[in-house]
Amino acid sequence: MESLPTTVPSKSERRARSSKSSQSSSKPSVIMAFFSCVAWLYVAGRLWQDAENRVVLNNILKKSYDQKPKVLTVDDKLMVLGCKDLERRIVETEMELTLAKSQGYLKNLKSGSSSGKKLLAVIGVYSGFGSHLRRNTFRGSYMPQGDALRKLEERGIVIRFVIGRSPNRGDSLDRKIDEENQARKDFLILENHEEAQEELAKKVKFFFSAAVQNWDAEFYIKVDDNIDLDLEGLIGLLESRRGQDAAYIGCMKSGEVVAEEGGKWYEPEWWKFGDEKSYFRHAAGSLLILSKTLAQYVNINSGSLKTYAFDDTSIGSWMIGVQATYIDDNRLCCSSIRQDKVCSVA
């Protein structure tokens, strides 16, 4: 059997084949390396661009923040506009004008006395829209009418029912009071006060201010409409106190501050009266008297005086801050058993 001839490749042939196979396998690697370099350069470029953008953006934000106007308080804005100083001057001018009025320097003030002489007292009897019957009771007892009222004023005593205006200005309540006043001429109508139960503490400021501005008297008296008054006894008491400056006269008392909401005599700002919850010494609200200087003080500072739930404690808080002479007179305690008391609970 003949054997096939075998051919053994030469060394040069093997080298050529190896070279061809290595060339064919290295082409994809080169291509992959090329694309990897391109991708790396792309990513690096984007990162560099993003970093530059962040720097530019930060610079813009910083510049914008520096140029942003700062937040100003209301006082700052008023100061910039020049309003703060103007506001202060207006307040000072108003106080000076009120003081001039109270001291009689302005000639257009009304006078409760035809002779223009200084009165002994102005008595303000608190009244309300639903108190017509009470007013008639007063008129039939200690409050004179017509010529007798004018004669009393000649003696230096002015008495007026004190009332504000209806929340609905010009309604039937206001019209009825105007008609009654036109017929009786015994009202002091507080045009700037809204007559309401929750506004009673503020009413006393309007009363003293209006009384001081309308009449020149030694004493100004606030009286509730639920008491009977011995007018001659009160006049005698006032005569004995003539010339007593800065006098705060009344039935002085203190008492517990009611902190329970809904309770009688509840004081919403009870926490201001300390841990003991006790009122400072003050004149009972049924009948209290201020001398001219103290009434002027209320008139001048009425815009800034703080009121509490009740008028008597509000007045007492105002008197703490001034050089007032406290006069505790039992004759002004309407529930007293004294025979010479000048008032009694009706």
Buried (B, 14 or more C-beta within 10 A) or exposed (E): EEEEEEEEEEEEEEEEEEEEEEEEEEEEEEEEEEEEEEEEEEEEEEEEEEEEEEEEEEEEEEEEEEEEEEEEEEEEEBEEEEBBEEEEEEEEEEBEEBEEBBEEEEEEBEBBBEEEEEBBBBBBBBBBBEBEEBBEBBBEEBBBEEEEBEEBBEEBBBBBBBBBBBEEEEEEBBEEBEEBBEEBEBBBBBEEBBBBEEBBBBBBBBBBBBBBBBBBBBBBBBBBBEBBBBBEBBBEBBEEBEEBEBBBBBBBBEEEBBBEEEEEEBBEEBEEBEEEBEBEBBBBBBBBBBBBBBBBBBBBBBEEBEBBBBBBBBBBBBBEEEEBEBBBBEBBBBEBEEEEBBBBEB
